[in-house]
């Protein structure tokens, strides 16, 4: 057995685990990411192919898309994978992790055992199926990003499966009595137009469905489908009976396709199945318990938490019990939340296992709140919050719960890395730009230059929070500092249009809402000058390469002003900058 030692061990390579591992490693923490599949991304990988949903709810909530590392990954994919091919997205994720300094990736590596000393995890044992190597991976801190809460369960962490009663947390959307029911698993498919008629021969083992049976389940888009082909969570357990459910889901997928092809007028004569998944996407199983349990009330009332570190906004999307088997009920009810709501840090660590962080869909929340927090965009920003917290905990030699005393610093670090936290603004004392006088040679009304230092790096409701000017005049913005200072880093937050989707998808209606390539609102080329006594002492010509967060490192240059000149965009007539930071 190969024995390894890390500061931070992340188990589970979905979007939450990926963002957590990258965040910690970038801060110098020796990190391991252990994933039992050949590709990263979990439900967003080529094995399952679910689009990454979040607080924007498919563009229905403006300026709500998640940023940070998730935005970085998705923008990289937009640049490199304009046709949104899923196996290429796999490679983008792999590259981000594999080539990240301080991060070791273990693919095809299944955790088999958890070694504990009382209420602390000491190590995990894992088998790498492709190499037949066994590992004993020790760590100071661990993150359960497995989705099913496997690490926590094996370590003895408190967890919950099923629905609480409405009286437990005062939730109107909860059932009268508690029960063990969860949401089920789904299997996806993709179809393509062949340009000529294509027959479909139904396998003998596929189910048969009528239009009457499918009357409550929209199947008008025949290019891909369908999240509502969902089984498990009622009489069948989504974990222990996962293999049986996969088999039944295959019967359902091919049965639905047979109905589309051979069961009426669906316009599918020239369509054929291009891909059918064999790994079901899971929604719900264990929820690990932290020092706080997020509830329906928090989602509806946007509770203000002093320890807020992430946010959600997807509706409380509560699927019908038994899923596809319940033909007499709609597959889900969309219970809208009140805009963005905060997720507190206390939901992101175990209440009884002292060195265990919680991530992904297994964070501490009720079944009703979980129906909103479970989506991958929310899971990703939670992951980045955990990874950043882990780096701070390692530096201070603290357990996760003890980091509450430093939560304001955690919030500021997350904002610096372009994570949004509702009602939290930039107060970083190290940011010279906060002391600057900001002017510009031009601006659009309502988008004044001084807004680049107002502490908020996105549009919120009616407040633009940005400087914007016509690009044709190559506009310039100047930040004049109160005195000469050594400038080592300049950070710009650009406009990547957070009201538009940029997620990979197999669904044609989702893809049709997107434009190929980087968002046109992004600056493409720009210049940064460091000035001293009115003279340029450092000139930097830069390209954004399709990214929203720009970090420039001029060395240590004494200056008393920073000038930014916008040269071109990816198509917009306006140049936009949300934030400028100077360190």
C-alpha positions in Angstrom: 0.0 0.0 0.0 1.3 3.5 -0.9 1.1 5.9 2.0 0.6 9.6 1.2 0.3 12.7 3.3 -1.6 15.9 2.4 -2.9 19.0 4.2 -6.3 18.8 2.5 -8.0 15.7 1.0 -11.0 16.2 -1.2 -13.1 13.1 -1.9 -15.3 13.5 -4.9 -14.5 15.2 -8.2 -17.8 16.8 -9.2 -17.9 20.6 -9.7 -17.9 21.2 -5.9 -14.8 19.0 -5.3 -13.0 20.4 -8.3 -13.5 24.0 -7.2 -12.6 23.3 -3.6 -9.4 21.5 -4.6 -8.2 24.2 -7.0 -9.0 27.0 -4.4 -7.0 25.3 -1.7 -4.0 24.4 -4.0 -3.8 27.9 -5.4 -3.2 29.1 -1.8 -0.3 26.8 -1.3 -2.1 23.9 0.4 -0.8 20.5 -0.4 -4.1 19.0 -1.7 -5.3 15.6 -3.0 -8.5 15.2 -5.1 -9.7 11.6 -5.1 -12.4 10.6 -7.6 -13.7 7.2 -8.5 -14.6 8.0 -12.1 -12.3 8.4 -15.2 -13.4 12.0 -15.8 -14.1 14.9 -13.6 -17.3 17.0 -13.3 -19.8 14.5 -11.8 -23.2 15.2 -13.2 -21.6 17.8 -15.6 -19.2 15.2 -17.1 -19.6 13.4 -20.4 -20.8 10.3 -18.4 -24.0 12.1 -17.3 -24.2 15.3 -19.4 -26.4 17.5 -17.2 -26.1 21.3 -17.7 -24.7 23.3 -14.8 -27.7 25.1 -13.3 -27.6 27.8 -10.6 -29.2 30.9 -9.2 -29.9 32.4 -12.6 -32.5 29.6 -13.2 -31.8 29.3 -16.9 -31.5 33.1 -17.3 -34.8 33.9 -15.6 -33.0 35.9 -12.8 -30.7 38.6 -14.2 -27.1 39.0 -13.1 -27.3 35.9 -10.9 -24.8 33.6 -12.5 -22.1 32.2 -10.2 -18.6 33.5 -10.7 -15.2 32.5 -9.2 -13.5 29.3 -10.3 -16.7 28.0 -11.9 -16.9 31.1 -14.1 -13.2 30.7 -15.0 -13.8 27.1 -16.1 -16.9 27.8 -18.1 -15.3 30.8 -19.8 -12.3 28.7 -20.7 -14.6 26.1 -22.1 -16.4 28.8 -24.2 -13.1 29.9 -25.6 -11.7 26.4 -26.4 -14.9 24.4 -26.9 -17.3 26.6 -28.8 -19.5 23.7 -30.0 -19.9 22.5 -26.4 -18.7 18.9 -27.0 -18.8 17.1 -23.6 -15.6 15.1 -23.9 -13.8 18.3 -24.6 -15.3 19.8 -21.5 -13.9 16.7 -19.6 -10.4 17.7 -20.9 -10.8 21.3 -19.7 -11.7 20.1 -16.2 -8.8 17.6 -16.3 -6.4 20.3 -17.4 -7.4 22.7 -14.7 -6.8 20.1 -12.0 -3.9 18.1 -13.4 -1.7 21.1 -14.1 -2.5 22.9 -10.8 0.5 23.3 -8.6 0.1 21.7 -5.1 -2.7 19.5 -6.4 -2.5 15.7 -6.9 -5.3 14.1 -8.8 -6.3 10.5 -8.2 -8.7 9.4 -11.0 -10.4 5.9 -11.1 -9.7 5.8 -7.4 -12.4 4.5 -5.1 -12.4 5.1 -1.4 -12.8 1.8 0.4 -12.2 2.7 4.1 -12.0 5.7 6.4 -9.6 5.6 9.3 -10.6 7.6 12.3 -9.2 8.5 15.7 -12.3 9.3 17.7 -14.0 12.2 16.2 -11.2 13.0 13.7 -10.5 11.4 10.3 -6.9 10.3 10.0 -6.8 8.8 6.5 -8.8 7.2 3.8 -7.9 3.9 2.0 -8.5 3.8 -1.7 -8.0 1.5 -4.6 -7.1 2.8 -8.1 -8.9 0.4 -10.4 -6.8 1.1 -13.5 -3.4 0.5 -11.8 -4.4 -2.0 -9.1 -2.6 0.3 -6.6 -3.8 0.7 -3.1 -3.4 4.0 -1.3 -3.6 5.2 2.3 -4.1 8.9 2.0 -3.5 10.9 5.2 -4.7 14.4 5.7 -5.1 17.2 8.2 -8.5 18.3 6.8 -11.0 16.4 4.6 -13.9 17.4 2.4 -16.8 15.2 1.6 -17.7 16.1 -2.0 -18.9 12.6 -2.8 -22.5 13.6 -3.4 -23.8 10.7 -1.4 -22.0 11.8 1.8 -20.0 8.5 1.8 -16.9 9.9 3.5 -19.0 11.4 6.3 -21.1 8.3 6.7 -18.0 6.1 7.0 -16.5 8.4 9.5 -19.5 8.5 11.7 -20.7 12.0 10.8 -24.3 12.8 11.6 -26.5 12.7 8.5 -30.1 12.7 7.5 -31.9 10.8 4.7 -35.4 11.7 3.6 -38.0 14.4 4.4 -38.5 16.2 7.7 -42.0 16.8 9.0 -43.4 20.3 8.4 -43.3 21.0 12.1 -39.5 20.3 12.6 -38.4 23.5 10.9 -41.7 25.2 10.3 -41.6 24.4 6.5 -44.8 24.7 4.5 -43.4 22.6 1.7 -42.5 19.6 3.9 -44.9 16.7 4.5 -47.0 16.4 7.6 -44.9 13.4 8.8 -41.3 12.7 8.2 -40.4 9.9 5.9 -37.3 8.3 4.2 -38.2 9.5 0.7 -35.7 11.3 -1.5 -35.6 12.5 -5.1 -34.5 9.9 -7.6 -31.9 9.3 -10.3 -32.1 10.2 -14.0 -30.5 8.9 -17.2 -30.0 11.2 -20.1 -29.9 10.7 -23.9 -29.0 12.8 -26.9 -30.4 12.5 -30.5 -29.2 13.9 -33.8 -30.8 14.7 -37.1 -29.4 12.4 -39.9 -31.0 14.3 -42.8 -32.9 11.2 -43.9 -35.5 8.9 -42.3 -34.1 6.6 -39.7 -36.0 3.6 -38.3 -35.9 2.7 -34.6 -36.3 -1.0 -33.6 -37.4 -1.2 -30.1 -35.3 -3.5 -27.9 -37.4 -6.4 -26.5 -36.5 -5.2 -22.9 -37.6 -1.6 -23.4 -40.8 -0.3 -21.8 -43.9 0.9 -23.7 -45.5 4.3 -23.1 -48.6 6.0 -24.5 -49.2 9.7 -25.0 -51.7 9.4 -22.1 -49.0 8.1 -19.8 -46.7 11.0 -20.8 -49.3 13.7 -20.8 -47.8 15.5 -17.8 -44.2 15.2 -19.0 -43.1 17.5 -21.8 -41.3 15.7 -24.6 -41.7 18.2 -27.4 -37.9 18.8 -27.6 -36.6 15.6 -29.1 -33.0 16.6 -29.3 -32.2 15.3 -25.8 -33.9 14.3 -22.6 -35.2 14.1 -20.1 -34.6 15.0 -16.4 -38.1 13.6 -15.6 -37.0 10.1 -16.6 -36.4 9.7 -12.9 -36.6 6.6 -10.7 -35.8 5.8 -7.1 -36.1 7.5 -3.8 -39.4 5.9 -2.8 -39.6 2.2 -2.5 -36.2 1.8 -4.1 -33.1 3.3 -2.4 -31.0 5.4 -4.7 -27.7 4.1 -3.2 -28.1 0.4 -2.3 -30.4 -0.3 -5.3 -28.5 1.9 -7.7 -27.7 -0.9 -10.2 -31.3 -2.0 -10.4 -32.4 1.6 -10.9 -29.9 2.0 -13.7 -31.4 -1.0 -15.5 -34.9 0.3 -15.1 -33.9 3.7 -16.3 -32.4 2.2 -19.5 -35.7 0.5 -20.1 -37.5 3.8 -19.6 -35.2 5.8 -21.9 -35.5 3.4 -24.8 -39.2 3.2 -24.2 -39.6 6.9 -24.3 -37.5 7.1 -27.5 -39.7 4.3 -29.0 -42.7 6.4 -28.2 -41.1 9.5 -29.8 -40.1 7.6 -32.9 -43.0 5.1 -33.3 -45.8 6.3 -31.1 -47.3 9.3 -32.9 -46.5 12.6 -34.6 -43.4 13.9 -32.9 -41.4 15.0 -36.0 -38.7 12.4 -35.2 -38.5 10.6 -38.6 -35.0 11.7 -39.3 -33.7 11.6 -35.7 -31.6 8.8 -34.2 -30.2 8.2 -30.8 -26.6 9.5 -30.7 -25.8 8.7 -27.0 -27.5 7.2 -24.0 -25.9 7.5 -20.6 -25.1 4.4 -18.5 -24.3 6.3 -15.3 -27.4 7.8 -13.8 -27.3 11.3 -12.4 -28.2 11.4 -8.7 -30.1 14.1 -7.0 -30.5 13.3 -3.3 -29.3 10.8 -0.7 -27.5 11.7 2.5 -27.4 15.2 3.8 -24.6 15.7 6.4 -25.4 17.8 9.4 -23.4 20.9 10.3 -23.7 23.5 13.1 -26.6 25.1 11.1 -29.3 23.6 9.0 -30.5 25.8 6.1 -34.3 25.7 5.8 -37.1 26.8 3.6 -37.5 30.0 5.6 -33.9 31.0 4.8 -34.4 30.5 1.1 -37.7 32.4 1.1 -36.7 35.3 3.4 -33.0 35.6 2.3 -31.9 35.4 5.9 -28.9 37.6 6.6 -26.1 35.5 8.0 -22.9 37.1 9.5 -21.0 34.0 8.3 -22.4 34.0 4.7 -19.8 32.6 2.3 -21.9 31.5 -0.8 -25.3 31.9 -2.3 -28.1 30.1 -4.0 -31.2 31.1 -6.0 -32.5 28.0 -7.9 -36.2 27.4 -7.0 -37.1 24.9 -4.4 -37.5 22.2 -7.1 -39.2 19.4 -5.3 -39.7 16.3 -7.4 -42.7 14.0 -7.0 -42.1 10.8 -4.9 -41.4 7.8 -7.2 -40.6 10.1 -10.1 -41.5 8.6 -13.5 -43.6 5.9 -11.8 -46.0 8.5 -10.6 -47.9 9.1 -13.9 -50.8 11.0 -12.3 -48.6 13.8 -10.9 -46.4 16.5 -12.4 -42.7 15.5 -12.2 -41.8 18.6 -10.1 -43.2 21.8 -8.5 -41.1 24.9 -9.0 -41.3 26.8 -5.7 -39.6 30.2 -6.3 -37.2 31.6 -3.8 -36.9 35.3 -3.1 -34.0 36.1 -5.4 -30.5 35.2 -4.1 -30.2 33.8 -0.6 -27.0 33.3 1.5 -25.5 30.1 2.6 -23.7 30.3 6.0 -20.3 28.8 6.7 -21.8 26.8 9.5 -23.5 24.6 6.9 -20.1 23.6 5.4 -18.5 21.5 8.2 -19.6 18.5 10.2 -21.1 19.1 13.6 -19.4 16.0 15.1 -16.4 15.1 13.0 -13.9 17.8 13.8 -11.8 17.9 10.7 -14.5 17.3 8.0 -15.7 19.9 5.6 -19.0 19.4 3.7 -19.5 20.2 0.1 -21.6 19.6 -3.0 -25.2 18.5 -2.5 -24.5 16.9 0.9 -24.2 20.2 2.9 -26.3 20.8 6.0 -29.8 21.7 5.0 -33.4 20.4 5.2 -34.9 18.4 2.4 -36.8 21.4 1.3 -33.8 23.8 1.2 -31.8 21.0 -0.4 -34.2 21.1 -3.4 -32.6 24.5 -4.2 -29.0 24.1 -3.0 -28.4 20.8 -4.8 -27.7 22.3 -8.3 -24.2 22.3 -9.5 -23.7 26.1 -9.8 -24.5 26.4 -6.1 -22.4 23.4 -5.3 -19.4 24.9 -7.1 -19.4 28.2 -5.2 -19.8 26.3 -2.0 -16.8 24.2 -3.0 -14.7 27.3 -3.6 -15.7 28.7 -0.2 -14.7 25.4 1.5 -11.3 25.2 -0.3 -10.5 28.8 0.7 -11.6 28.1 4.2 -9.4 25.0 4.3 -6.4 27.0 3.2 -6.9 29.4 6.1 -7.5 26.6 8.5 -4.2 24.9 7.4 -2.3 28.1 7.8 -3.6 28.7 11.3 -3.7 25.0 12.3 -7.4 25.2 13.1 -10.3 22.8 12.8 -13.1 24.0 10.4 -15.5 25.0 13.3 -12.8 27.2 14.8 -12.4 29.2 11.6 -15.7 31.0 12.5 -13.6 33.6 14.3 -12.0 34.5 11.0 -15.1 34.4 8.8 -14.8 38.1 7.8 -11.4 37.4 6.4 -12.7 34.4 4.6 -15.4 36.5 3.1 -12.9 39.1 1.9 -10.7 36.4 0.3 -13.6 35.0 -1.6 -14.6 38.4 -2.9 -11.0 39.0 -4.0 -11.3 35.8 -6.0 -14.5 37.0 -7.7 -17.0 35.1 -5.6 -20.2 37.0 -4.9 -21.7 37.0 -1.4 -25.0 38.9 -1.1 -24.7 42.1 1.1 -20.9 41.6 1.6 -18.6 44.2 0.0 -14.9 44.7 -0.5 -13.3 45.9 2.7 -9.9 44.5 2.0 -7.4 46.8 3.9 -4.6 45.7 1.6 -6.4 47.0 -1.5 -4.8 50.4 -2.4 -7.5 51.1 -4.9 -10.0 51.7 -2.1 -8.1 54.9 -1.3 -7.9 56.1 -4.9 -9.6 59.0 -6.7 -11.1 57.6 -9.9 -11.6 59.5 -13.1 -12.2 58.6 -16.7 -12.1 60.4 -20.0 -15.7 59.2 -20.8 -18.5 57.1 -19.3 -22.1 56.2 -20.0 -24.6 57.8 -17.6 -25.2 55.6 -14.6 -21.8 53.9 -15.1 -19.5 56.3 -13.4 -15.8 55.6 -13.1 -15.7 55.6 -9.2 -18.0 52.6 -9.2 -15.0 50.3 -9.8 -14.1 50.8 -6.2 -17.5 50.7 -4.6 -16.9 47.1 -3.3 -19.4 45.2 -5.5 -18.3 43.5 -8.7 -21.5 42.8 -10.5 -24.8 44.5 -11.3 -27.2 44.2 -8.3 -30.9 45.1 -9.0 -30.8 48.7 -10.4 -27.2 49.5 -9.4 -24.8 48.9 -12.3 -21.6 48.9 -10.1 -19.4 49.4 -13.1 -17.6 51.9 -15.3 -18.8 51.7 -18.9 -17.8 53.7 -21.9 -18.0 53.4 -25.7 -15.2 51.2 -27.0 -14.8 53.1 -30.2 -13.0 56.0 -28.4 -10.6 53.6 -26.7 -11.7 55.0 -23.3 -9.3 55.3 -20.3 -9.9 55.1 -16.6 -7.4 56.5 -14.0 -7.0 55.5 -10.3 -4.9 58.2 -8.5 -3.4 57.0 -5.2 -2.9 59.3 -2.2 0.9 58.7 -2.3 3.6 56.6 -3.9 3.1 52.9 -3.2 4.9 49.6 -4.2 2.5 48.0 -6.7 2.8 44.3 -7.0 -0.6 43.2 -8.3 -3.5 44.7 -10.2 -6.8 42.8 -10.5 -9.6 43.7 -12.9 -13.1 42.3 -12.9 -14.6 42.5 -16.4 -18.1 42.0 -17.7 -19.0 38.5 -18.8 -22.7 39.1 -18.9 -23.9 37.3 -15.8 -27.5 37.3 -17.2 -26.7 34.7 -19.9 -26.0 31.0 -19.7 -22.6 29.7 -20.6 -23.0 26.1 -19.5 -22.3 23.0 -21.6 -25.6 21.1 -22.4 -27.0 18.4 -24.6 -30.3 20.3 -24.7 -30.7 22.3 -27.9 -33.0 24.9 -26.3 -30.3 25.6 -23.7 -27.6 25.8 -26.4 -29.7 28.0 -28.7 -29.7 30.7 -26.0 -25.9 30.9 -26.2 -23.6 32.6 -28.6 -20.4 30.7 -29.7 -17.2 31.9 -28.1 -16.5 34.3 -25.2 -19.3 36.7 -24.1 -19.2 39.7 -26.4 -19.2 42.1 -23.4 -15.7 41.0 -22.2 -12.8 43.2 -22.9 -10.5 41.5 -25.3 -7.4 43.8 -25.4 -6.4 46.4 -23.0 -3.4 48.3 -21.6 -2.4 49.0 -18.0 0.1 51.7 -17.1 1.6 52.4 -13.7 2.4 56.1 -13.3 4.7 58.0 -11.0 4.5 61.8 -11.0 2.6 61.7 -14.2 5.1 59.5 -16.1 4.6 55.9 -17.2 7.0 53.7 -15.2 5.5 50.4 -16.3 3.5 49.6 -19.4 1.6 46.3 -19.8 -0.2 45.3 -22.9 -2.8 42.6 -22.0 -5.4 40.3 -23.4 -8.2 38.8 -21.4 -8.2 35.5 -23.2 -12.0 35.3 -22.6 -11.7 35.6 -18.8 -13.6 37.8 -16.4 -11.1 38.0 -13.6 -7.7 39.5 -14.7 -4.6 39.3 -12.5 -1.5 41.2 -13.6 1.8 41.1 -11.8 4.1 43.9 -12.7 6.8 43.1 -10.1 7.2 45.6 -7.4 6.9 49.0 -9.1 6.6 52.2 -7.2 3.7 54.3 -8.5 1.1 56.8 -7.5 -1.5 56.0 -10.2 -2.8 53.2 -12.4 -4.3 53.8 -15.8 -6.3 51.3 -17.8 -7.0 51.8 -21.5 -9.6 49.7 -23.2 -8.7 48.7 -26.8 -11.2 46.1 -28.0 -14.0 43.8 -26.9 -15.3 40.4 -28.1 -18.1 42.3 -29.9 -19.7 44.8 -27.6 -19.8 48.5 -28.4 -19.0 49.3 -24.8 -16.0 48.7 -22.6 -17.0 47.6 -19.0 -15.0 47.2 -15.8 -16.7 46.2 -12.6 -13.8 46.4 -10.2 -10.2 47.4 -10.0 -8.0 46.3 -7.1 -4.4 47.3 -6.5 -2.0 45.5 -4.2 
